[in-house]
Amino acid sequence: MANTKQQRKRVRIAQRQRLENLRYKSSIKTYFRRLKDSVTAGDTDAAAETAKKLTSTIDKAAARNAIHSNNAARKKSRVARLLSQL
């Protein structure tokens, strides 16, 4: 357990960062699920809009180190592959 003032502060900061990273990861999963549903249904407009939001969210998460840049590239590649099925 944290013994010093600085350690207690770092625990608070780490928890805040963990929750922020979790928000990014959760929204990426949600948009990806919506994209898959749109592609399955054949809804081109909804799929394109969702892909745009998803790509933006992935880029923001990578820029803020919530996910690794290689992970972001892989996810964006999968988005493009899904869109090409339409």
PDB file of N, CA, C and O in Angstrom:
ATOM      1  N   MET A   1       0.845  -1.186   0.000  1.00  0.00           N
ATOM      2  CA  MET A   1       0.000   0.000   0.000  1.00  0.00           C
ATOM      3  C   MET A   1       0.885   1.243   0.000  1.00  0.00           C
ATOM      4  O   MET A   1       2.042   1.213   0.420  1.00  0.00           O
ATOM      5  N   ALA A   2       0.305   2.324  -0.482  1.00  0.00           N
ATOM      6  CA  ALA A   2       1.060   3.567  -0.579  1.00  0.00           C
ATOM      7  C   ALA A   2       1.382   4.119   0.802  1.00  0.00           C
ATOM      8  O   ALA A   2       0.506   4.223   1.661  1.00  0.00           O
ATOM      9  N   ASN A   3       2.645   4.472   1.006  1.00  0.00           N
ATOM     10  CA  ASN A   3       3.087   4.983   2.303  1.00  0.00           C
ATOM     11  C   ASN A   3       3.326   6.479   2.299  1.00  0.00           C
ATOM     12  O   ASN A   3       3.189   7.136   3.331  1.00  0.00           O
ATOM     13  N   THR A   4       3.682   7.021   1.147  1.00  0.00           N
ATOM     14  CA  THR A   4       4.000   8.444   1.100  1.00  0.00           C
ATOM     15  C   THR A   4       2.909   9.209   0.357  1.00  0.00           C
ATOM     16  O   THR A   4       2.059   8.624  -0.314  1.00  0.00           O
ATOM     17  N   LYS A   5       2.957  10.504   0.495  1.00  0.00           N
ATOM     18  CA  LYS A   5       1.976  11.370  -0.158  1.00  0.00           C
ATOM     19  C   LYS A   5       2.043  11.211  -1.682  1.00  0.00           C
ATOM     20  O   LYS A   5       1.014  11.154  -2.355  1.00  0.00           O
ATOM     21  N   GLN A   6       3.258  11.142  -2.209  1.00  0.00           N
ATOM     22  CA  GLN A   6       3.431  11.014  -3.654  1.00  0.00           C
ATOM     23  C   GLN A   6       2.891   9.676  -4.164  1.00  0.00           C
ATOM     24  O   GLN A   6       2.294   9.618  -5.239  1.00  0.00           O
ATOM     25  N   GLN A   7       3.096   8.613  -3.404  1.00  0.00           N
ATOM     26  CA  GLN A   7       2.577   7.313  -3.812  1.00  0.00           C
ATOM     27  C   GLN A   7       1.053   7.308  -3.828  1.00  0.00           C
ATOM     28  O   GLN A   7       0.440   6.723  -4.721  1.00  0.00           O
ATOM     29  N   ARG A   8       0.446   7.956  -2.847  1.00  0.00           N
ATOM     30  CA  ARG A   8      -1.019   8.033  -2.821  1.00  0.00           C
ATOM     31  C   ARG A   8      -1.531   8.810  -4.030  1.00  0.00           C
ATOM     32  O   ARG A   8      -2.547   8.454  -4.626  1.00  0.00           O
ATOM     33  N   LYS A   9      -0.822   9.866  -4.381  1.00  0.00           N
ATOM     34  CA  LYS A   9      -1.205  10.662  -5.550  1.00  0.00           C
ATOM     35  C   LYS A   9      -1.082   9.828  -6.829  1.00  0.00           C
ATOM     36  O   LYS A   9      -1.959   9.876  -7.690  1.00  0.00           O
ATOM     37  N   ARG A  10      -0.006   9.075  -6.947  1.00  0.00           N
ATOM     38  CA  ARG A  10       0.186   8.243  -8.137  1.00  0.00           C
ATOM     39  C   ARG A  10      -0.903   7.183  -8.250  1.00  0.00           C
ATOM     40  O   ARG A  10      -1.325   6.846  -9.356  1.00  0.00           O
ATOM     41  N   VAL A  11      -1.362   6.653  -7.115  1.00  0.00           N
ATOM     42  CA  VAL A  11      -2.455   5.680  -7.129  1.00  0.00           C
ATOM     43  C   VAL A  11      -3.716   6.333  -7.689  1.00  0.00           C
ATOM     44  O   VAL A  11      -4.421   5.737  -8.503  1.00  0.00           O
ATOM     45  N   ARG A  12      -3.996   7.562  -7.246  1.00  0.00           N
ATOM     46  CA  ARG A  12      -5.173   8.287  -7.750  1.00  0.00           C
ATOM     47  C   ARG A  12      -5.055   8.548  -9.252  1.00  0.00           C
ATOM     48  O   ARG A  12      -6.013   8.363 -10.002  1.00  0.00           O
ATOM     49  N   ILE A  13      -3.878   8.975  -9.674  1.00  0.00           N
ATOM     50  CA  ILE A  13      -3.664   9.279 -11.089  1.00  0.00           C
ATOM     51  C   ILE A  13      -3.787   8.016 -11.934  1.00  0.00           C
ATOM     52  O   ILE A  13      -4.409   8.033 -12.996  1.00  0.00           O
ATOM     53  N   ALA A  14      -3.198   6.927 -11.465  1.00  0.00           N
ATOM     54  CA  ALA A  14      -3.247   5.672 -12.208  1.00  0.00           C
ATOM     55  C   ALA A  14      -4.684   5.185 -12.359  1.00  0.00           C
ATOM     56  O   ALA A  14      -5.066   4.679 -13.414  1.00  0.00           O
ATOM     57  N   GLN A  15      -5.470   5.339 -11.314  1.00  0.00           N
ATOM     58  CA  GLN A  15      -6.867   4.917 -11.386  1.00  0.00           C
ATOM     59  C   GLN A  15      -7.637   5.781 -12.385  1.00  0.00           C
ATOM     60  O   GLN A  15      -8.442   5.265 -13.161  1.00  0.00           O
ATOM     61  N   ARG A  16      -7.396   7.077 -12.368  1.00  0.00           N
ATOM     62  CA  ARG A  16      -8.060   7.983 -13.305  1.00  0.00           C
ATOM     63  C   ARG A  16      -7.672   7.637 -14.748  1.00  0.00           C
ATOM     64  O   ARG A  16      -8.526   7.629 -15.635  1.00  0.00           O
ATOM     65  N   GLN A  17      -6.396   7.354 -14.981  1.00  0.00           N
ATOM     66  CA  GLN A  17      -5.934   6.998 -16.322  1.00  0.00           C
ATOM     67  C   GLN A  17      -6.518   5.658 -16.771  1.00  0.00           C
ATOM     68  O   GLN A  17      -6.875   5.487 -17.937  1.00  0.00           O
ATOM     69  N   ARG A  18      -6.612   4.715 -15.840  1.00  0.00           N
ATOM     70  CA  ARG A  18      -7.161   3.405 -16.171  1.00  0.00           C
ATOM     71  C   ARG A  18      -8.612   3.533 -16.626  1.00  0.00           C
ATOM     72  O   ARG A  18      -9.021   2.891 -17.594  1.00  0.00           O
ATOM     73  N   LEU A  19      -9.390   4.362 -15.927  1.00  0.00           N
ATOM     74  CA  LEU A  19     -10.789   4.556 -16.304  1.00  0.00           C
ATOM     75  C   LEU A  19     -10.914   5.251 -17.658  1.00  0.00           C
ATOM     76  O   LEU A  19     -11.797   4.921 -18.450  1.00  0.00           O
ATOM     77  N   GLU A  20     -10.039   6.201 -17.918  1.00  0.00           N
ATOM     78  CA  GLU A  20     -10.058   6.896 -19.211  1.00  0.00           C
ATOM     79  C   GLU A  20      -9.725   5.924 -20.340  1.00  0.00           C
ATOM     80  O   GLU A  20     -10.375   5.936 -21.385  1.00  0.00           O
ATOM     81  N   ASN A  21      -8.713   5.084 -20.131  1.00  0.00           N
ATOM     82  CA  ASN A  21      -8.354   4.083 -21.134  1.00  0.00           C
ATOM     83  C   ASN A  21      -9.495   3.099 -21.341  1.00  0.00           C
ATOM     84  O   ASN A  21      -9.760   2.677 -22.466  1.00  0.00           O
ATOM     85  N   LEU A  22     -10.165   2.738 -20.263  1.00  0.00           N
ATOM     86  CA  LEU A  22     -11.288   1.810 -20.347  1.00  0.00           C
ATOM     87  C   LEU A  22     -12.421   2.407 -21.171  1.00  0.00           C
ATOM     88  O   LEU A  22     -13.079   1.697 -21.931  1.00  0.00           O
ATOM     89  N   ARG A  23     -12.652   3.716 -21.024  1.00  0.00           N
ATOM     90  CA  ARG A  23     -13.698   4.378 -21.818  1.00  0.00           C
ATOM     91  C   ARG A  23     -13.387   4.275 -23.308  1.00  0.00           C
ATOM     92  O   ARG A  23     -14.272   3.973 -24.109  1.00  0.00           O
ATOM     93  N   TYR A  24     -12.139   4.525 -23.677  1.00  0.00           N
ATOM     94  CA  TYR A  24     -11.763   4.425 -25.084  1.00  0.00           C
ATOM     95  C   TYR A  24     -11.956   3.005 -25.602  1.00  0.00           C
ATOM     96  O   TYR A  24     -12.545   2.805 -26.664  1.00  0.00           O
ATOM     97  N   LYS A  25     -11.467   2.028 -24.863  1.00  0.00           N
ATOM     98  CA  LYS A  25     -11.558   0.642 -25.306  1.00  0.00           C
ATOM     99  C   LYS A  25     -13.008   0.193 -25.423  1.00  0.00           C
ATOM    100  O   LYS A  25     -13.367  -0.526 -26.356  1.00  0.00           O
ATOM    101  N   SER A  26     -13.835   0.616 -24.482  1.00  0.00           N
ATOM    102  CA  SER A  26     -15.241   0.246 -24.503  1.00  0.00           C
ATOM    103  C   SER A  26     -15.957   0.853 -25.702  1.00  0.00           C
ATOM    104  O   SER A  26     -16.744   0.177 -26.364  1.00  0.00           O
ATOM    105  N   SER A  27     -15.689   2.116 -25.983  1.00  0.00           N
ATOM    106  CA  SER A  27     -16.353   2.755 -27.117  1.00  0.00           C
ATOM    107  C   SER A  27     -15.880   2.149 -28.437  1.00  0.00           C
ATOM    108  O   SER A  27     -16.661   2.050 -29.383  1.00  0.00           O
ATOM    109  N   ILE A  28     -14.621   1.746 -28.512  1.00  0.00           N
ATOM    110  CA  ILE A  28     -14.122   1.081 -29.717  1.00  0.00           C
ATOM    111  C   ILE A  28     -14.874  -0.223 -29.934  1.00  0.00           C
ATOM    112  O   ILE A  28     -15.291  -0.520 -31.054  1.00  0.00           O
ATOM    113  N   LYS A  29     -15.049  -0.999 -28.877  1.00  0.00           N
ATOM    114  CA  LYS A  29     -15.777  -2.264 -28.992  1.00  0.00           C
ATOM    115  C   LYS A  29     -17.220  -2.030 -29.413  1.00  0.00           C
ATOM    116  O   LYS A  29     -17.759  -2.768 -30.239  1.00  0.00           O
ATOM    117  N   THR A  30     -17.848  -1.000 -28.845  1.00  0.00           N
ATOM    118  CA  THR A  30     -19.239  -0.699 -29.172  1.00  0.00           C
ATOM    119  C   THR A  30     -19.384  -0.306 -30.633  1.00  0.00           C
ATOM    120  O   THR A  30     -20.270  -0.811 -31.323  1.00  0.00           O
ATOM    121  N   TYR A  31     -18.524   0.590 -31.116  1.00  0.00           N
ATOM    122  CA  TYR A  31     -18.583   1.003 -32.519  1.00  0.00           C
ATOM    123  C   TYR A  31     -18.290  -0.171 -33.448  1.00  0.00           C
ATOM    124  O   TYR A  31     -18.892  -0.281 -34.516  1.00  0.00           O
ATOM    125  N   PHE A  32     -17.378  -1.041 -33.053  1.00  0.00           N
ATOM    126  CA  PHE A  32     -17.043  -2.193 -33.886  1.00  0.00           C
ATOM    127  C   PHE A  32     -18.241  -3.131 -33.998  1.00  0.00           C
ATOM    128  O   PHE A  32     -18.520  -3.671 -35.069  1.00  0.00           O
ATOM    129  N   ARG A  33     -18.943  -3.318 -32.884  1.00  0.00           N
ATOM    130  CA  ARG A  33     -20.142  -4.150 -32.889  1.00  0.00           C
ATOM    131  C   ARG A  33     -21.211  -3.541 -33.806  1.00  0.00           C
ATOM    132  O   ARG A  33     -21.852  -4.254 -34.578  1.00  0.00           O
ATOM    133  N   ARG A  34     -21.396  -2.224 -33.716  1.00  0.00           N
ATOM    134  CA  ARG A  34     -22.373  -1.541 -34.578  1.00  0.00           C
ATOM    135  C   ARG A  34     -21.984  -1.661 -36.046  1.00  0.00           C
ATOM    136  O   ARG A  34     -22.844  -1.841 -36.909  1.00  0.00           O
ATOM    137  N   LEU A  35     -20.689  -1.561 -36.328  1.00  0.00           N
ATOM    138  CA  LEU A  35     -20.223  -1.680 -37.705  1.00  0.00           C
ATOM    139  C   LEU A  35     -20.517  -3.068 -38.254  1.00  0.00           C
ATOM    140  O   LEU A  35     -20.997  -3.204 -39.379  1.00  0.00           O
ATOM    141  N   LYS A  36     -20.235  -4.093 -37.469  1.00  0.00           N
ATOM    142  CA  LYS A  36     -20.513  -5.459 -37.913  1.00  0.00           C
ATOM    143  C   LYS A  36     -21.998  -5.650 -38.185  1.00  0.00           C
ATOM    144  O   LYS A  36     -22.372  -6.276 -39.177  1.00  0.00           O
ATOM    145  N   ASP A  37     -22.847  -5.115 -37.311  1.00  0.00           N
ATOM    146  CA  ASP A  37     -24.289  -5.231 -37.497  1.00  0.00           C
ATOM    147  C   ASP A  37     -24.734  -4.508 -38.766  1.00  0.00           C
ATOM    148  O   ASP A  37     -25.578  -5.018 -39.504  1.00  0.00           O
ATOM    149  N   SER A  38     -24.178  -3.334 -39.024  1.00  0.00           N
ATOM    150  CA  SER A  38     -24.537  -2.567 -40.220  1.00  0.00           C
ATOM    151  C   SER A  38     -24.107  -3.298 -41.486  1.00  0.00           C
ATOM    152  O   SER A  38     -24.847  -3.335 -42.469  1.00  0.00           O
ATOM    153  N   VAL A  39     -22.923  -3.872 -41.461  1.00  0.00           N
ATOM    154  CA  VAL A  39     -22.427  -4.600 -42.628  1.00  0.00           C
ATOM    155  C   VAL A  39     -23.273  -5.841 -42.864  1.00  0.00           C
ATOM    156  O   VAL A  39     -23.601  -6.162 -44.007  1.00  0.00           O
ATOM    157  N   THR A  40     -23.626  -6.536 -41.797  1.00  0.00           N
ATOM    158  CA  THR A  40     -24.457  -7.730 -41.925  1.00  0.00           C
ATOM    159  C   THR A  40     -25.823  -7.381 -42.502  1.00  0.00           C
ATOM    160  O   THR A  40     -26.364  -8.116 -43.328  1.00  0.00           O
ATOM    161  N   ALA A  41     -26.376  -6.251 -42.060  1.00  0.00           N
ATOM    162  CA  ALA A  41     -27.687  -5.815 -42.545  1.00  0.00           C
ATOM    163  C   ALA A  41     -27.602  -5.206 -43.940  1.00  0.00           C
ATOM    164  O   ALA A  41     -28.626  -5.049 -44.605  1.00  0.00           O
ATOM    165  N   GLY A  42     -26.405  -4.861 -44.391  1.00  0.00           N
ATOM    166  CA  GLY A  42     -26.232  -4.269 -45.706  1.00  0.00           C
ATOM    167  C   GLY A  42     -26.532  -2.784 -45.750  1.00  0.00           C
ATOM    168  O   GLY A  42     -26.766  -2.233 -46.825  1.00  0.00           O
ATOM    169  N   ASP A  43     -26.528  -2.134 -44.612  1.00  0.00           N
ATOM    170  CA  ASP A  43     -26.821  -0.705 -44.516  1.00  0.00           C
ATOM    171  C   ASP A  43     -25.537   0.093 -44.765  1.00  0.00           C
ATOM    172  O   ASP A  43     -24.733   0.288 -43.853  1.00  0.00           O
ATOM    173  N   THR A  44     -25.356   0.545 -45.993  1.00  0.00           N
ATOM    174  CA  THR A  44     -24.116   1.211 -46.390  1.00  0.00           C
ATOM    175  C   THR A  44     -23.905   2.540 -45.671  1.00  0.00           C
ATOM    176  O   THR A  44     -22.800   2.838 -45.217  1.00  0.00           O
ATOM    177  N   ASP A  45     -24.972   3.338 -45.569  1.00  0.00           N
ATOM    178  CA  ASP A  45     -24.840   4.660 -44.949  1.00  0.00           C
ATOM    179  C   ASP A  45     -24.465   4.555 -43.476  1.00  0.00           C
ATOM    180  O   ASP A  45     -23.562   5.247 -43.007  1.00  0.00           O
ATOM    181  N   ALA A  46     -25.162   3.688 -42.752  1.00  0.00           N
ATOM    182  CA  ALA A  46     -24.877   3.522 -41.327  1.00  0.00           C
ATOM    183  C   ALA A  46     -23.474   2.956 -41.120  1.00  0.00           C
ATOM    184  O   ALA A  46     -22.771   3.353 -40.191  1.00  0.00           O
ATOM    185  N   ALA A  47     -23.074   2.034 -41.982  1.00  0.00           N
ATOM    186  CA  ALA A  47     -21.746   1.434 -41.865  1.00  0.00           C
ATOM    187  C   ALA A  47     -20.658   2.478 -42.099  1.00  0.00           C
ATOM    188  O   ALA A  47     -19.653   2.501 -41.389  1.00  0.00           O
ATOM    189  N   ALA A  48     -20.857   3.335 -43.085  1.00  0.00           N
ATOM    190  CA  ALA A  48     -19.857   4.362 -43.381  1.00  0.00           C
ATOM    191  C   ALA A  48     -19.744   5.363 -42.234  1.00  0.00           C
ATOM    192  O   ALA A  48     -18.641   5.764 -41.863  1.00  0.00           O
ATOM    193  N   GLU A  49     -20.873   5.764 -41.679  1.00  0.00           N
ATOM    194  CA  GLU A  49     -20.871   6.717 -40.564  1.00  0.00           C
ATOM    195  C   GLU A  49     -20.212   6.105 -39.325  1.00  0.00           C
ATOM    196  O   GLU A  49     -19.417   6.758 -38.649  1.00  0.00           O
ATOM    197  N   THR A  50     -20.547   4.857 -39.040  1.00  0.00           N
ATOM    198  CA  THR A  50     -19.966   4.174 -37.886  1.00  0.00           C
ATOM    199  C   THR A  50     -18.466   3.976 -38.074  1.00  0.00           C
ATOM    200  O   THR A  50     -17.692   4.134 -37.129  1.00  0.00           O
ATOM    201  N   ALA A  51     -18.056   3.631 -39.289  1.00  0.00           N
ATOM    202  CA  ALA A  51     -16.632   3.439 -39.567  1.00  0.00           C
ATOM    203  C   ALA A  51     -15.861   4.737 -39.366  1.00  0.00           C
ATOM    204  O   ALA A  51     -14.733   4.723 -38.874  1.00  0.00           O
ATOM    205  N   LYS A  52     -16.463   5.848 -39.745  1.00  0.00           N
ATOM    206  CA  LYS A  52     -15.813   7.147 -39.564  1.00  0.00           C
ATOM    207  C   LYS A  52     -15.608   7.442 -38.082  1.00  0.00           C
ATOM    208  O   LYS A  52     -14.527   7.865 -37.670  1.00  0.00           O
ATOM    209  N   LYS A  53     -16.654   7.216 -37.281  1.00  0.00           N
ATOM    210  CA  LYS A  53     -16.550   7.443 -35.835  1.00  0.00           C
ATOM    211  C   LYS A  53     -15.546   6.484 -35.201  1.00  0.00           C
ATOM    212  O   LYS A  53     -14.761   6.868 -34.335  1.00  0.00           O
ATOM    213  N   LEU A  54     -15.586   5.230 -35.650  1.00  0.00           N
ATOM    214  CA  LEU A  54     -14.693   4.215 -35.098  1.00  0.00           C
ATOM    215  C   LEU A  54     -13.235   4.549 -35.396  1.00  0.00           C
ATOM    216  O   LEU A  54     -12.385   4.458 -34.509  1.00  0.00           O
ATOM    217  N   THR A  55     -12.944   4.928 -36.617  1.00  0.00           N
ATOM    218  CA  THR A  55     -11.573   5.278 -36.988  1.00  0.00           C
ATOM    219  C   THR A  55     -11.073   6.465 -36.175  1.00  0.00           C
ATOM    220  O   THR A  55      -9.926   6.485 -35.729  1.00  0.00           O
ATOM    221  N   SER A  56     -11.941   7.452 -35.988  1.00  0.00           N
ATOM    222  CA  SER A  56     -11.573   8.622 -35.193  1.00  0.00           C
ATOM    223  C   SER A  56     -11.276   8.234 -33.747  1.00  0.00           C
ATOM    224  O   SER A  56     -10.297   8.697 -33.162  1.00  0.00           O
ATOM    225  N   THR A  57     -12.120   7.388 -33.180  1.00  0.00           N
ATOM    226  CA  THR A  57     -11.930   6.949 -31.797  1.00  0.00           C
ATOM    227  C   THR A  57     -10.648   6.139 -31.647  1.00  0.00           C
ATOM    228  O   THR A  57      -9.925   6.289 -30.662  1.00  0.00           O
ATOM    229  N   ILE A  58     -10.370   5.286 -32.620  1.00  0.00           N
ATOM    230  CA  ILE A  58      -9.142   4.485 -32.585  1.00  0.00           C
ATOM    231  C   ILE A  58      -7.915   5.397 -32.626  1.00  0.00           C
ATOM    232  O   ILE A  58      -6.956   5.194 -31.881  1.00  0.00           O
ATOM    233  N   ASP A  59      -7.954   6.401 -33.501  1.00  0.00           N
ATOM    234  CA  ASP A  59      -6.824   7.332 -33.599  1.00  0.00           C
ATOM    235  C   ASP A  59      -6.616   8.104 -32.299  1.00  0.00           C
ATOM    236  O   ASP A  59      -5.482   8.290 -31.860  1.00  0.00           O
ATOM    237  N   LYS A  60      -7.712   8.554 -31.684  1.00  0.00           N
ATOM    238  CA  LYS A  60      -7.602   9.284 -30.422  1.00  0.00           C
ATOM    239  C   LYS A  60      -7.031   8.392 -29.326  1.00  0.00           C
ATOM    240  O   LYS A  60      -6.193   8.831 -28.538  1.00  0.00           O
ATOM    241  N   ALA A  61      -7.483   7.139 -29.275  1.00  0.00           N
ATOM    242  CA  ALA A  61      -6.996   6.214 -28.255  1.00  0.00           C
ATOM    243  C   ALA A  61      -5.504   5.949 -28.435  1.00  0.00           C
ATOM    244  O   ALA A  61      -4.761   5.874 -27.456  1.00  0.00           O
ATOM    245  N   ALA A  62      -5.071   5.808 -29.674  1.00  0.00           N
ATOM    246  CA  ALA A  62      -3.650   5.571 -29.936  1.00  0.00           C
ATOM    247  C   ALA A  62      -2.824   6.811 -29.601  1.00  0.00           C
ATOM    248  O   ALA A  62      -1.714   6.696 -29.080  1.00  0.00           O
ATOM    249  N   ALA A  63      -3.357   7.984 -29.896  1.00  0.00           N
ATOM    250  CA  ALA A  63      -2.629   9.219 -29.607  1.00  0.00           C
ATOM    251  C   ALA A  63      -2.460   9.425 -28.109  1.00  0.00           C
ATOM    252  O   ALA A  63      -1.466  10.000 -27.666  1.00  0.00           O
ATOM    253  N   ARG A  64      -3.417   8.962 -27.338  1.00  0.00           N
ATOM    254  CA  ARG A  64      -3.359   9.129 -25.881  1.00  0.00           C
ATOM    255  C   ARG A  64      -2.806   7.888 -25.178  1.00  0.00           C
ATOM    256  O   ARG A  64      -2.894   7.766 -23.956  1.00  0.00           O
ATOM    257  N   ASN A  65      -2.235   6.965 -25.966  1.00  0.00           N
ATOM    258  CA  ASN A  65      -1.606   5.743 -25.448  1.00  0.00           C
ATOM    259  C   ASN A  65      -2.566   4.847 -24.682  1.00  0.00           C
ATOM    260  O   ASN A  65      -2.142   4.109 -23.793  1.00  0.00           O
ATOM    261  N   ALA A  66      -3.852   4.899 -25.009  1.00  0.00           N
ATOM    262  CA  ALA A  66      -4.799   3.962 -24.416  1.00  0.00           C
ATOM    263  C   ALA A  66      -4.631   2.596 -25.069  1.00  0.00           C
ATOM    264  O   ALA A  66      -4.824   1.562 -24.429  1.00  0.00           O
ATOM    265  N   ILE A  67      -4.266   2.601 -26.360  1.00  0.00           N
ATOM    266  CA  ILE A  67      -3.925   1.374 -27.072  1.00  0.00           C
ATOM    267  C   ILE A  67      -2.621   1.627 -27.826  1.00  0.00           C
ATOM    268  O   ILE A  67      -2.268   2.772 -28.107  1.00  0.00           O
ATOM    269  N   HIS A  68      -1.920   0.559 -28.146  1.00  0.00           N
ATOM    270  CA  HIS A  68      -0.654   0.668 -28.858  1.00  0.00           C
ATOM    271  C   HIS A  68      -0.916   1.044 -30.313  1.00  0.00           C
ATOM    272  O   HIS A  68      -1.978   0.733 -30.853  1.00  0.00           O
ATOM    273  N   SER A  69       0.029   1.698 -30.937  1.00  0.00           N
ATOM    274  CA  SER A  69      -0.161   2.150 -32.317  1.00  0.00           C
ATOM    275  C   SER A  69      -0.326   0.980 -33.282  1.00  0.00           C
ATOM    276  O   SER A  69      -1.077   1.083 -34.251  1.00  0.00           O
ATOM    277  N   ASN A  70       0.366  -0.132 -33.031  1.00  0.00           N
ATOM    278  CA  ASN A  70       0.192  -1.315 -33.880  1.00  0.00           C
ATOM    279  C   ASN A  70      -1.210  -1.891 -33.721  1.00  0.00           C
ATOM    280  O   ASN A  70      -1.816  -2.342 -34.693  1.00  0.00           O
ATOM    281  N   ASN A  71      -1.719  -1.873 -32.500  1.00  0.00           N
ATOM    282  CA  ASN A  71      -3.078  -2.333 -32.239  1.00  0.00           C
ATOM    283  C   ASN A  71      -4.071  -1.448 -32.992  1.00  0.00           C
ATOM    284  O   ASN A  71      -5.034  -1.951 -33.570  1.00  0.00           O
ATOM    285  N   ALA A  72      -3.844  -0.151 -32.988  1.00  0.00           N
ATOM    286  CA  ALA A  72      -4.720   0.778 -33.699  1.00  0.00           C
ATOM    287  C   ALA A  72      -4.684   0.503 -35.200  1.00  0.00           C
ATOM    288  O   ALA A  72      -5.724   0.507 -35.859  1.00  0.00           O
ATOM    289  N   ALA A  73      -3.503   0.268 -35.735  1.00  0.00           N
ATOM    290  CA  ALA A  73      -3.372  -0.011 -37.165  1.00  0.00           C
ATOM    291  C   ALA A  73      -4.105  -1.293 -37.531  1.00  0.00           C
ATOM    292  O   ALA A  73      -4.766  -1.358 -38.568  1.00  0.00           O
ATOM    293  N   ARG A  74      -3.994  -2.302 -36.693  1.00  0.00           N
ATOM    294  CA  ARG A  74      -4.672  -3.574 -36.945  1.00  0.00           C
ATOM    295  C   ARG A  74      -6.187  -3.394 -36.933  1.00  0.00           C
ATOM    296  O   ARG A  74      -6.888  -3.926 -37.794  1.00  0.00           O
ATOM    297  N   LYS A  75      -6.688  -2.644 -35.956  1.00  0.00           N
ATOM    298  CA  LYS A  75      -8.131  -2.406 -35.868  1.00  0.00           C
ATOM    299  C   LYS A  75      -8.636  -1.622 -37.077  1.00  0.00           C
ATOM    300  O   LYS A  75      -9.695  -1.937 -37.621  1.00  0.00           O
ATOM    301  N   LYS A  76      -7.886  -0.606 -37.501  1.00  0.00           N
ATOM    302  CA  LYS A  76      -8.298   0.189 -38.657  1.00  0.00           C
ATOM    303  C   LYS A  76      -8.273  -0.649 -39.931  1.00  0.00           C
ATOM    304  O   LYS A  76      -9.100  -0.452 -40.821  1.00  0.00           O
ATOM    305  N   SER A  77      -7.340  -1.572 -40.022  1.00  0.00           N
ATOM    306  CA  SER A  77      -7.284  -2.471 -41.164  1.00  0.00           C
ATOM    307  C   SER A  77      -8.518  -3.368 -41.200  1.00  0.00           C
ATOM    308  O   SER A  77      -9.070  -3.632 -42.268  1.00  0.00           O
ATOM    309  N   ARG A  78      -8.941  -3.827 -40.045  1.00  0.00           N
ATOM    310  CA  ARG A  78     -10.140  -4.663 -39.970  1.00  0.00           C
ATOM    311  C   ARG A  78     -11.389  -3.874 -40.342  1.00  0.00           C
ATOM    312  O   ARG A  78     -12.303  -4.407 -40.972  1.00  0.00           O
ATOM    313  N   VAL A  79     -11.424  -2.607 -39.952  1.00  0.00           N
ATOM    314  CA  VAL A  79     -12.551  -1.747 -40.322  1.00  0.00           C
ATOM    315  C   VAL A  79     -12.616  -1.616 -41.842  1.00  0.00           C
ATOM    316  O   VAL A  79     -13.689  -1.748 -42.432  1.00  0.00           O
ATOM    317  N   ALA A  80     -11.485  -1.359 -42.471  1.00  0.00           N
ATOM    318  CA  ALA A  80     -11.444  -1.207 -43.923  1.00  0.00           C
ATOM    319  C   ALA A  80     -11.862  -2.499 -44.616  1.00  0.00           C
ATOM    320  O   ALA A  80     -12.567  -2.470 -45.624  1.00  0.00           O
ATOM    321  N   ARG A  81     -11.427  -3.624 -44.074  1.00  0.00           N
ATOM    322  CA  ARG A  81     -11.788  -4.910 -44.666  1.00  0.00           C
ATOM    323  C   ARG A  81     -13.286  -5.160 -44.562  1.00  0.00           C
ATOM    324  O   ARG A  81     -13.900  -5.675 -45.497  1.00  0.00           O
ATOM    325  N   LEU A  82     -13.882  -4.793 -43.415  1.00  0.00           N
ATOM    326  CA  LEU A  82     -15.330  -4.940 -43.260  1.00  0.00           C
ATOM    327  C   LEU A  82     -16.081  -4.050 -44.246  1.00  0.00           C
ATOM    328  O   LEU A  82     -17.066  -4.478 -44.847  1.00  0.00           O
ATOM    329  N   LEU A  83     -15.617  -2.815 -44.410  1.00  0.00           N
ATOM    330  CA  LEU A  83     -16.292  -1.892 -45.329  1.00  0.00           C
ATOM    331  C   LEU A  83     -16.199  -2.364 -46.775  1.00  0.00           C
ATOM    332  O   LEU A  83     -17.108  -2.115 -47.567  1.00  0.00           O
ATOM    333  N   SER A  84     -15.121  -3.037 -47.122  1.00  0.00           N
ATOM    334  CA  SER A  84     -14.963  -3.501 -48.498  1.00  0.00           C
ATOM    335  C   SER A  84     -15.942  -4.623 -48.835  1.00  0.00           C
ATOM    336  O   SER A  84     -16.132  -4.939 -50.009  1.00  0.00           O
ATOM    337  N   GLN A  85     -16.559  -5.223 -47.834  1.00  0.00           N
ATOM    338  CA  GLN A  85     -17.536  -6.290 -48.073  1.00  0.00           C
ATOM    339  C   GLN A  85     -18.868  -5.748 -48.576  1.00  0.00           C
ATOM    340  O   GLN A  85     -19.688  -6.502 -49.101  1.00  0.00           O
ATOM    341  N   LEU A  86     -19.085  -4.448 -48.418  1.00  0.00           N
ATOM    342  CA  LEU A  86     -20.358  -3.855 -48.861  1.00  0.00           C
ATOM    343  C   LEU A  86     -20.385  -3.645 -50.353  1.00  0.00           C
ATOM    344  O   LEU A  86     -21.380  -3.157 -50.889  1.00  0.00           O
TER     345      LEU A  86
END
